[in-house]
Amino acid sequence: MVFRKLPGVSASGMGLRLSQKFVFLLFLSGLVTLCFGALFFLPDSVRLKRIFLSKTDTQPHLKRAKDQEHLRGITSGKGETSTKLKSLSRKPSVSHEATEERLAGGKAQEDLTLFRSKAESASERATFSNHGASSDTFSYNKFKQCLLKAPLGREQGRPSDPRTAERRDKVKEMMKFAWDNYKRYAWGKNELRPLTRNGHIGNMFGGLKGATIIDSLDTLYIMGMTEEYNDAKEWVQTSLDLNSNGEASLFEVNIRYVGGLLSAYYLTGEELFKKKAMELGEKLLPAFNTPTGIPRGVINLGSGTSWSWGWASAGSSILAEFGTLHLEFVHLSELSSNAIYKEKVMNIRKLLSKIEKPHGLYPNFLSPVSGNWVQHHVSIGGLGDSFYEYLIKSYLMSDKTDEEAKKMYYSALEAIEANLVQKSPGGLTYMAEWRGGILDHKMGHLACFSGGMIGIGADDGVPEKRQHYLDLAAEITHTCHESYTPTKLGPEAFRFDGGAEATATRLSDRYYILRPEVIESYMYMWRLTHDPKYREWGWEAVEALEQHCRVDSGFSGIRDVYATTVGHDNMQQSFFLSETLKYLYLLFSDDDLLPLEDWVFNTEAHPLPIIRDSCLDE
């Protein structure tokens, strides 16, 4: 090869010419190195990498690249503040007092950049979770074939006994009455105010609307209320706006909106519901951006900033809130083939497994910064309740393969029995609260779900303790029935000290806000034992709701369950339609309507299917 002589270089400068060759080759070598470095380190070089790497080598890089394109530059905002709901514990209010916590929780980008690309829509190409690189695209028909029984039973669960069928029809009429008035006076709002005949938005959902619609989708569907269900579906399609910019409860949005949409999808196969659930689940991920991965309780759905409740001790997260995400997040991973949701909740479990627990108990407050308990207050009612529920249901939903959830649940139950389960002088079994070693002989209405929880877990623990657990479940359910006063409605909390027997001794505990927990336990205990008393107790509750809570334009909670003259609170809670009426309807239906062999109910009573990997992998 002949090199052209460079200008300014004499024939006598041969040494210099060789030096220039060396410089040129060095420059060329650096350029090649730079190009190949760009291929492997620049974020947008994935397609070029595919030219040089084998298919096997590119798979992890391709998946990460798809995960990297998402949400940027969304502004923040503020929602309403309310202190009224602070005492409801399962429905806490959003606080503006935690400004520093809010700023600390603002690192939203980490999870947002780990998400799939817009090209792979969560609604159109959803797949089951990582069963390997060759996992099949999710098929709704294949999912249905994995069910042991038809979701709605042989005849929509209608009982052959005429008296029971008549009672079930009455519950359906109550649902229609509650729904029709919501539609007439509060359509699109979160809840109905039946006395003033207007809607209520509230502060728990960060600007999201239509909570009653989302909460009612599956109830309308299983009750065969086709017209009403179609109206609800149309609203979701045309009016459910997820681009809110307000302050939401991570817990409430998850159990009501995500849970309601997932349930509606699994029951109907409507892609619309899956798409919305995936979009909303995506918006909840930044709440986990903490040093420990324990999510904060409040999140701005627009900006992704998160913070702890202002009333929570030392900026802590609440056990019942961060512990009540597992069922929904596992299903989000199942449908999206994105493991990030499951990873988030498994990280919570990992931390809880290794942290020291006083007397084997789980206190209600945990620091998302240090990962340590903040207070040694333990309750199976508000602030703690659904954490335990989700342990046993995680095990059941996994087709009884999640051994870690099983172990954690039964260890917790043993500690609860040893430290919290008490017997009153009158022979009533109850769950006390524990405050650093001192028992508070109080049980909340929210804790009355535990009868059903212990019941559904009785078959899967230590075999020789099966009857013991069934007996304990029956005793707790009986106690909660006894708390239902002469009006046959129960107070928010009742006590067993100073001569009290399942009685609210404080005026502030006497209200009833259409809660479902006692009826929930009736339903489970009926299915487990078929003891007719549970249906009779359920019918007592129906008659009480009709007599004391039904008003001209819907149903309302009452302020004092002991008062002879009822005062209403002017609120038809969305969970009344989602939980209370659904559990009553199931109580008076045959067991093949949403059979427990195929379904678990989230803490808002939204049915989610058991995941049978062995079936789906065939």
N, C-alpha and C positions, 0 to 999 in steps of 0.2 A: 504494500500500500504506500502511495506517495503522499506525503503531507505537504500542503502548500505552505510556502515560506511566509511567515507572518511579517507584516510591515514593521520596519525599524529594527529587524534582527539581521545582523550581518552574517555572511557565510562563515566568518571566523567565530561566531558565537554559538558553536555546537553545544557546549556545556549548558548554556542558557536554554537552548531549545529543549534539551532533555529535562531540564528542570520544569519547563512549562508543560511538557507532556505529563510529568508527575502531578503537577497542580491540576491539570485538566482531568486526569483520571481520579484524583482525590475528590474533585468537585462532583464528577459523575457518580462516584460511589456514594457520596453523601446524599445526592438527589434520589438515588434508588432507595437508600435506607429510609429517607423521609417519606417517600411514596408508600412503601410497605408499612411503615409505622402508621400512616394515616389510615390504611386499610383496617388496621386492628384496633385503633384507639379512637378514631373519630366516630361520633354517635350515628352518623347517617351513612356509614360505609357498608351496611349489611348486604346490600345487593352485590357490591363488588366482592365481598368476602365469599359469596356463593360461587364465584368463578374459580376461586383458588382452593376452597375447602370442600371436603366431602359432605354429603347430606347429613351423615351422622354427626360430624363435627359442628355443623352449623345450627342444629336444632336449638340448643340452649341460647345461642346468640340471637337467633330469630325471634324466639319467644320473648326475650327481654326487650328486643327492639320494638316489638308490637306493644309491649307494656309501657313503653316510654312516651308515647304520644297521647297526652291528654290535658285536661283542664288547665288554663292559664289565666292569670290576671282578673280574678273576680272580686268585686268590691264587697266590703263588709257593711253590716247594718244592725239595727237593734229592733227587738220585738217588745211586746208588752211585758210588764212585770206585774206579778200578782203574789200576794202573801197568803191569800186564803187557802190555797191548796197545799201549803207547806205541811199541814198535819195529816194529809192523806197518804203520805209516804210512798205509796206505789205510784202516785201521780204528783210528784214534787213540782214546785213552781220554779220558773227561771229567775235567777237573781242577777242584779247588776253590781253586786258588791265586790266581786272578785276580779278587779281590773288587772292586777298583776298576774293572776292565774291565767286570765284570758290571753295576755301577751305571751306567757310562757308556753301556751298551747298552740301558738300560731304557726308552727313549722309544718305547713301542709304539703310541701312539695314532695317529700320523700315517698309517700304512698301514691300520690297522684302520678308520679313519673314511672311507677311500676305497673301502670295499668295498660290494658290492651289498646290497640289503635282503633280509630274511628272506623276503619275499613272492616274490622271484625265486630259487627254490631252484636251487642248482648242479646238482642231480640231475635235475630235472624239465623245466627250460626252458633247457638249455645250448645255446649257439649258437656257431658258428665265429667267429673273431676279426674285428676291425673291418675288413670289406671295404666299409664305407660304411653309411649309416643304414638302407638297405633290405636288409641281410644276412639271408639266410634262416635259419630255425631249423635247428640242426644235425640232420641226418638220418643215422642210422647206415646205412640202406640206400643212401643217396647216397654216403656214404663208401666203402662196399664196392664200389660201381660204379667208383670212382676207382682201385681196385687193378688192376694189369695182369694179375695172376694170383691164383688162389684161395690164401689164406694157407697152407693145409695141402696144397696140391698136388693132383695127380690121384688119387693113392692114399696120401694122408698121407705122401708122400715115401719110400715103401718101395722100396728098390733092387731091381732085377731080378736082380742077381747074388746067388746063394744064400749065398755066404760072407760078403759084406758085410751081407746081411740078418740073418744069424745073429749077427754082431757087434753090429748095432744092437739086436737082441733082448736081447743080454747087457747092454747099457747100460740098457735099460728095466728089466731085472730088478734091476740095481743101484739104480736109482731107487726101485723098489718096496720093496726091502729097507731103504733109508735112510728112506723115508717111513713105512713100517709101524712101524719101531722108534721113530721120532720120535713117531708117534701113540700108540704103546703106553706110552712112558715119559716123554714131555715135551710132551704135547698142550697147546697154548696158550702154552707158554713160547717163548722166542726160539730156543733151540738145544738139541740133545740132547747129553748127556754119556753116550756109549755104554758106557763101562766101569763107571761107577757107576749107570747106568740111571736117570738123573733129568734134569730140565730145567735150563737155564741162562737167567737173565734178562739179566745183563750191565748195562752202564752207558751204552751208546751211543745208546739209543733213547728216553730220557726217560720211561720208564714204559710206552711202547708195548710190546705183547706180540705173539706170533705171527709173528716175523720169518721163520721157516722156512715158515710157511703162506703168507704174502704172496709171499715169494721163489719159492715152488714153483708158484703158480697157473698160470702160463703153461707151465712145463715139464710139469706133469701134463696140461694140455690138449693140447699138441702131441703128447705121447706116447700120447694116446688112453686115458689112465687115468681113465675117466669116474667111477667110484665115488669114487676118491680126490679128484678135482677137486670133485665135489659136496659131499664132506665139508668141503673147504677153503672152498668158497663159503658153506656153511651157517655155518661158524665166523665168517667175515667178517660175515655178516648178523646173527648173534646175539651175538657175543662181542668183536668188535674195537672197543675203547673208545678213542676219540681224545681223550677229555677227561683226558689225563694232565697231570701237573703236575711233571714231572721235567726233568732236564737232558739234552738230546739233541744229538747231532752233526747239524748241518744237512745235511751231506754224506750221511751214512749214511741218515738218514730219507728224504732225497730220492731217492737212487738205489735203495734197497730198497723202501720203502713206496710212495712216490708213483710211482716207475717201475713197480713190480710191479702196482699197482692200475690204472694207465693201460694197461699192456700187456694185462692181463686184460680190461679193457673193450673195447679195440679188437679183440681176438681173439674175444670172445664176444657183445658187445653188451649185456651185463648192466648195467643202470643203477646197480645197487648199487655196482659198482666205481668208476664215474665219480663218484658222490656222495661216496664216501669219499676219493677222490683230491682232489676239490675242497676238502673240509673240511680235509684235512691240509695242502694247499698254502697255504691261508689262514693257518694257524698258523705257517708259516715266514716270512711276510713281515716281521715286526718285526725279524728278524736284519739286515735291510738298513738299519735306522735308524742310520746312521753319517754322519759329515761327508762322506764320499766316496761313500756308497752301496755300498761294498764290504762284504759281510756278514761278521759275526763267525762263528766256527766252532761255537759252542755256544749253544743257545737253550733257554729254559724254555718248553715248549709250552703251559703254562697262563698264565703271567703275560706272556709275550712278551719278557721281559728276555733280553739276549744278551751274551756276552763271548767273549774269545779263549781259546784253550787255554793253560793255565798253563805248558806247556813250549815254547810258540811264542815266538820271539825278540821281545822288546819289545812284547808284546801284538799281534803281527801275525796276519793271516789267511793261510791256506795256498793257494797257487796251484791245487793239484789239487782243493781243496774249493770255493772260490768260482768256479773255472773249470769245474766239473762240475755245472752247474745248467741249462744252456741248453736241452738237448733237452726235459727234463721241463717247464720253465717255459713254453716256447713252446707246448707242447701244452695246458698249463693255460689259457693265453690262448685257444687255438683252441676249446676246449670251453666256456669260460665267457663268451666274448665280452667279457672284461675284459682290457684291454691291460696292466694293472699288472704282471703276471708277466713278460711280454716286455720291458716297459720296464726292469724291474729288471736283467735279464741283459744287455740292450743297453747299459745304463749301465756295467756292468762292462767290456764290450768297448770302449766309448768311452774309458774311462780307460786301459785297457791299450794302446789304439792310439796315444794321444798321449804316454804316458810314455816317457822315454828307456830303451832296453834295451841293456845292456852287450854289445857284439859281436852285437847282434841277438837275444840270448838272454833268456829270461824267468826271473828268479830265483824261488825257491820261497816267499819271505816278503815280504808287502806290508803296510804299515800301513793299516788302515781309517780312520785319523784323518787322516794327511797325504797318503796316496796315493803314498808313495814306497817304494822297495824297502828292506827292512831288512837283508838279507844278500845277498851275491852268490854264493849256492849254487844251482846249476842241476842238475836231475836229470830224466831221462826215466823214472825209476823212482818210488819213493815220494816224496810231496810235490809232484810235478810231473806225473806220468804222464797222467792222464785229461783234463787241460786241453787237451793237443794232440789227443787223441782226439776231444774234443767240437768242436774247430774244423773238422776235416774232416767229421765226421758232421753238424754243423750245415749245412754246405754241401750235403751229400748229401740230408739230410732236407728241405731247402728246394726240392727238385727242381732243384738246381744253379742257384738264383737268388741265393743269399746270397754275393755277390761279395766282401764284406768278410771273411767267414769264410775263404773260399778264399785270399784274399791273405795274411791273417794266418798261415794254416797253412803255405803254401809258403814264406813268408819265414822262419818259424820253422824249417822243415825244412832250408832252406839254411844257416841259422846252426848248426843241430845238426850237419849234415854237416861244416861247416867247422871246428867247435870240439870236437865230442864223439865223432864216429865214428872209431874206431881199428881198426887191424889188429894182431892179436897175432903174435908170432914164429912161432906154429904156423899162421898163416893164418886165424884166426877173426876175423870182424868183430863189434865190440861197441860199446856206447854207454857211454863213461866218464862220470863225474860231474865237474862243474866247480866249483871253490871259489875264487872271486875270481881266476881266471886260472891256477890250479894244477889239473892233472888228477889225479883219483883214479881209478885203473884198476880200478874195481869196477862191476859191473852187477847190479842186483837182479832177482829173479824177476818182480817187478811190471813191469819194463821190457820183459819179453819179449812183452807185448802189441803192441809197436811193429812187429814183423814184419807182423802182420795190418793194423795201421793204415797203414803205408806202402804195403802192397799194395792196399788198397781205394782209396787216393788216387792210384794210379799212372796211371789212365786220365784224370784230370781236371786234371793239371798241365800243364806244358809238353809238348806232344805228342812232341817229340824226346827227352824224358827218360823216357818211359814205360818202356822196357826197363831203363833205369838204375834206376828206382825198384823195379821188380819184382825185379831182381837184388839190390838192397840188402835188400829185404824177405826174400828167400829166404836171403841170407847171415846175417841176424840170427836168423831162425827156426832155421837150422842150428846156430848158436852155442848157442842156448837148448836145442836137443836135446842138444848135446854136454854141457851142464851137468847133464843128467839122468844120474845116477851109475850105477854097476853095479846099484843097486836100481831104476834107471829112473825115479827120482823126483828132482826138482831141489831144491837148497838155496835158502834165502831170498835169499842173495846169493853171488856168486862173483867171483873176482878174476883179473887178468891181469898180475900183477907178481911179482917174485921167482921167476920160473920157473913160476908157476901158469898153467894154461890152463883157464879156466872151472871153477875149483875153489874151494870155500869154505875159506879158510885159517884162519878164526876159528871157534871152537866155537859162538859165539853166532849164526852164520849158517847152521848146518847143518840147521835144522828145516824141515819141510814141513807146511803146514797146509791141505792139500787145494786149493791154489790152482789157478786155471784158465788163467793167462795164456799159458803155452806151448801148451796145447791150443787156446786161442782162435786163436792164430796158425796152428796146423795147419789148423783149419777154414777160415779165410779163404784160406790159400794153396791148399788143395784146391779150393775153389770157383773161384779165379782161374786155376789152372794144370792141375788134374786130374792132377797128378803123383802116382802111387800111393804114393810114399814117405810122404806125409803121413798117409795112412790107416794105413800100417804103423807109423809112429811113434805114432799115436793108439792103436793096439791094444797097443803096448808099454806105454803108460801105463795102459790098462785092466787088463792083467795085473798090473802093479805095484801098482795100487790094490787089486786083489783079494788079492794076496799079502801086502802089508805094511800096508794101512790098514783092511781089512775085519776087524772083530771080531765077537763073538757078537751084539751088539745095535746094529749100525750101522757107520759108518766114522769113523776117527779119524786126525788128523794124527800125524806121528811126530817125535821129537825130534832124531834124527840120521840123515840119509840115507846116511851112510857106515858106520854101525854094522852089524855082522853080526847082532846081537840087537836087534830093533826095540823101542824104547820109545815108547809112545803118549801123546799129550797129552790124551786124554779129551775131545775136542771135535769134534762134527760140525757144521762151519760151515754157516750157511744158504746161503752162496754156493756150496757144493759142489753143492747141488741146483739152484740157480738158474743157475750158470755152468758148472762143470766137467762135470756130467753132460749138460747141455743141449748144450754145444759138442761133446761126444763123440757125442751122438745125431745132431746135424746133420752131423757129419763122415761118419757112416755112412749118411746119408740122401741121396736125390736132391736136386738143387739147387732144386727147386720147392717144397720145404718151407721156408716163410718166405723167399721169394726176395729177394735183395739189391736187385732192381729196385723193390721195394715197401717194404722194411723196413730200418731201422737199429737196431742193438742199443745200448742204453745201457751204461754201464760195469759194470752188474750183469747184463748179458745179457738185459735185458727188451726185446723187440722193440717199436719204435714206428714208425708208418707214415710214409712220405714224404708231405709236404703238397703236394698239387697244386692250387694255387689256380685254375688255368685250368679244371680239371675241376669244382671245387666251385662256381665262379661261373656255370657254364652254366645 
